[in-house]
Amino acid sequence: MENLVLDNKTKKSRIPAWLDITQSGTGLVLGLFMWVHMLLISSILLGAGSFKFVANMMELSFLSPTGEGYPIAVVFAVLGVFSLFILHAGLGMRKFPSSYKQYKAVRSQMKLLNHEDTNLWFYQVLTGFIMFFAGSVHLYIMLTHPEIDPYISAKRVVVSSMWPLYLILLVAVEYHGAIGLYRLCMKWGWLAGKDAKKSRANLKKLKKTLTAFFLVLGILSLIVFILIGVKHKDTNPNDSTAKISTTITQQYLKG
């Protein structure tokens, strides 16, 4: 009884709760950002000109007297995303199995329960692990080469052989993001409705639909970048859209 009284008087820390809220918040921001990012990237499906228009907007070209934009704006945006990415990953690692013994225990529990949401959590951990490495490479490239251009991006995909990394990152991001946002709704009771069971089923359908949509959108965009990169692989990889367009026009006139 004495021990019980002492335990009741012990002040419990609120830090784990705040860490959980921060993890949820950063995950929500990053998940929504990735969907918007994918929609912007998919502008390449409408042509190089459409992608360049989106890129100019991201580089704040409308504020530039020359219309060339400010690549430094992209650097600051990437730094912000990178910071959230590292923070979210660090908080997420708190719940990862930290040893092979723990991993075996988790896998045994998954087989015993055969619970879909538990399996989703494991897939989220796995894709998060992949994203930590693949995503860091992509973000570092954007920090060191902040100019956004359809031809430079396409040459990077093909000539620099970055397409396997982008394909892996695409699959990991879309699965991780959709599962994460679904689990956020379950955890905090968002969109619960009056019938929790029905709401859960609807959210799972929405999760699968969004995953399929963004995967198809991302793969089609990657294919277009590959086609552009193959077509212009003999040009200077640092040439911009304007330079490549001029070169193509000159070659056409000579022909």
C-alpha positions in Angstrom: 0.0 0.0 0.0 2.9 2.4 0.8 4.4 1.8 -2.6 1.1 2.4 -4.2 0.7 5.8 -2.5 4.2 6.8 -3.5 3.6 5.8 -7.1 0.4 7.8 -7.2 2.2 10.9 -6.0 4.9 10.5 -8.7 4.5 13.1 -11.4 4.1 11.5 -14.8 6.1 13.0 -17.7 4.1 14.6 -20.6 7.1 14.3 -22.9 6.0 11.0 -24.6 2.6 12.6 -25.4 4.2 15.7 -26.9 6.5 13.5 -28.9 3.6 11.5 -30.2 1.7 14.7 -31.2 4.8 16.1 -32.9 5.3 12.8 -34.8 1.6 12.9 -35.9 1.9 16.6 -36.9 5.0 16.2 -38.9 3.7 13.1 -40.6 0.5 14.9 -41.6 2.4 17.8 -43.1 4.8 15.5 -44.9 2.0 13.2 -46.2 0.0 16.1 -47.6 3.1 17.7 -49.0 4.1 14.5 -50.9 0.6 14.4 -52.6 0.9 18.0 -53.7 4.5 17.4 -54.8 3.4 14.4 -56.9 0.6 16.5 -58.5 3.2 19.2 -59.4 5.7 16.7 -60.8 3.0 15.1 -62.9 2.7 18.3 -64.9 5.4 16.7 -67.0 2.6 14.6 -68.5 1.2 17.8 -70.1 4.6 18.6 -71.7 8.0 20.1 -70.8 6.5 23.6 -71.0 3.9 22.8 -68.3 6.5 21.4 -66.0 8.7 24.5 -66.6 5.8 26.8 -65.8 5.3 25.0 -62.4 9.0 25.1 -61.8 9.1 28.9 -62.5 6.3 29.3 -60.0 8.3 27.4 -57.3 11.3 29.5 -58.0 9.2 32.7 -57.6 10.0 33.8 -61.2 7.0 36.2 -61.0 9.0 38.2 -58.5 12.1 38.3 -60.6 12.6 41.3 -63.0 14.3 39.0 -65.6 11.8 36.1 -65.1 14.5 33.7 -64.3 13.4 33.1 -60.7 15.3 32.4 -57.5 16.7 28.9 -57.1 17.5 29.8 -53.5 13.8 29.7 -52.8 13.9 26.0 -53.7 16.9 25.6 -51.3 14.9 27.1 -48.4 11.9 24.9 -49.2 14.0 21.8 -49.4 15.7 22.7 -46.1 12.3 23.0 -44.4 11.1 19.6 -45.8 14.4 18.0 -44.9 14.2 19.2 -41.3 10.7 17.9 -41.0 11.7 14.6 -42.6 14.6 14.1 -40.2 12.5 15.1 -37.2 9.7 12.7 -38.2 12.1 9.9 -38.9 13.8 10.4 -35.5 10.5 10.3 -33.6 9.3 7.3 -35.6 12.4 5.3 -34.7 11.2 5.3 -31.1 8.7 2.6 -32.1 10.9 0.6 -34.4 12.1 -2.9 -33.1 15.6 -2.0 -31.8 16.9 -5.6 -31.9 16.5 -8.9 -33.7 14.8 -10.3 -30.6 12.2 -7.5 -30.7 11.7 -8.0 -34.4 11.0 -11.7 -34.0 8.6 -11.0 -31.2 6.7 -8.5 -33.4 6.6 -10.9 -36.3 5.3 -13.7 -34.0 2.6 -11.4 -32.7 1.6 -10.5 -36.3 1.3 -14.1 -37.3 -0.7 -14.9 -34.2 -3.1 -11.9 -34.5 -3.3 -11.8 -38.3 -4.6 -8.3 -37.9 -4.6 -6.0 -40.9 -3.9 -2.8 -39.1 -0.9 -4.4 -37.3 0.4 -5.6 -40.7 0.0 -2.0 -42.0 2.0 -0.7 -39.1 4.8 -3.1 -40.0 4.7 -2.1 -43.7 4.9 1.5 -42.6 8.0 0.8 -40.6 9.6 -1.0 -43.5 8.8 1.8 -46.1 9.9 4.4 -43.5 13.3 2.6 -43.3 13.6 2.7 -47.1 12.6 6.3 -47.3 15.1 7.4 -44.7 17.9 6.5 -47.1 16.4 7.0 -50.6 14.6 10.2 -49.5 17.8 11.6 -48.0 19.7 11.1 -51.3 16.9 12.9 -53.3 16.7 15.8 -50.9 20.5 16.2 -50.9 20.5 16.3 -54.7 17.8 19.0 -54.6 19.9 21.0 -52.0 23.0 20.9 -54.1 21.3 21.3 -57.5 18.2 23.5 -56.8 17.4 24.5 -60.4 14.2 22.8 -61.4 14.1 22.1 -65.2 12.4 19.3 -67.2 15.5 18.5 -69.3 18.0 18.6 -66.4 15.7 16.4 -64.3 15.2 14.0 -67.3 19.0 13.8 -67.9 19.5 13.1 -64.2 17.0 10.3 -64.3 18.6 8.6 -67.4 22.3 9.7 -67.7 22.9 9.6 -63.9 20.8 6.4 -63.6 18.6 7.8 -60.9 15.4 6.1 -62.1 15.8 3.0 -59.9 16.1 5.2 -56.8 13.1 7.3 -57.8 11.0 4.2 -58.5 11.8 2.7 -55.1 11.2 6.1 -53.4 7.9 6.5 -55.2 6.6 3.1 -54.0 7.9 3.6 -50.5 6.5 7.2 -50.2 3.0 6.4 -51.5 2.5 3.3 -49.3 4.1 5.0 -46.3 2.1 8.2 -46.7 -1.3 6.6 -47.3 -0.9 4.1 -44.4 0.3 6.9 -42.2 -2.6 9.2 -42.9 -5.0 6.3 -42.5 -3.5 5.4 -39.1 -3.6 9.1 -38.0 -7.4 9.1 -38.7 -7.7 5.9 -36.6 -5.5 7.1 -33.8 -7.1 10.6 -33.3 -10.6 9.7 -34.3 -10.7 11.8 -37.4 -13.6 11.1 -39.8 -14.9 8.5 -37.4 -18.5 9.2 -38.0 -21.4 7.4 -36.1 -20.5 3.9 -37.4 -16.8 3.4 -36.5 -16.7 0.0 -38.3 -18.1 1.5 -41.5 -15.8 4.5 -41.3 -12.8 2.3 -41.0 -13.8 0.3 -44.0 -14.4 3.5 -46.0 -11.0 4.9 -45.0 -9.3 1.7 -46.1 -10.9 1.9 -49.5 -9.9 5.6 -49.7 -6.3 4.6 -48.7 -6.1 2.0 -51.4 -7.6 4.3 -54.1 -5.2 7.1 -53.3 -2.2 4.8 -53.2 -3.1 3.3 -56.6 -3.8 6.8 -58.1 -0.5 8.3 -57.0 1.5 5.2 -57.9 0.1 5.3 -61.5 0.6 9.0 -61.7 4.2 8.8 -60.5 5.1 5.8 -62.7 3.7 7.6 -65.8 5.6 10.8 -64.9 8.8 8.8 -64.4 8.3 7.1 -67.8 7.9 10.5 -69.5 11.1 11.8 -67.8 12.9 8.6 -69.0 11.7 9.2 -72.6 12.8 12.8 -72.5 16.2 11.9 -71.0 16.8 9.2 -73.6 15.9 11.6 -76.4 18.3 14.3 -75.2 21.0 12.2 -73.5 23.7 13.6 -75.8 23.2 17.2 -74.8 25.0 18.9 -71.9 23.4 17.6 -68.6 23.6 21.1 -67.2 21.8 22.7 -70.1 18.5 24.4 -69.2 15.3 24.3 -71.1 16.1 27.4 -73.1 19.5 26.1 -74.2 18.2 22.7 -75.2 15.2 24.2 -77.0 17.6 26.4 -79.0 19.9 23.5 -79.8 16.9 21.4 -81.0 15.7 24.3 -83.2 19.2 24.7 -84.7 19.5 21.0 -85.4 16.0 21.0 -87.0 16.9 24.0 -89.3 20.2 22.4 -90.4 18.4 19.2 -91.2 
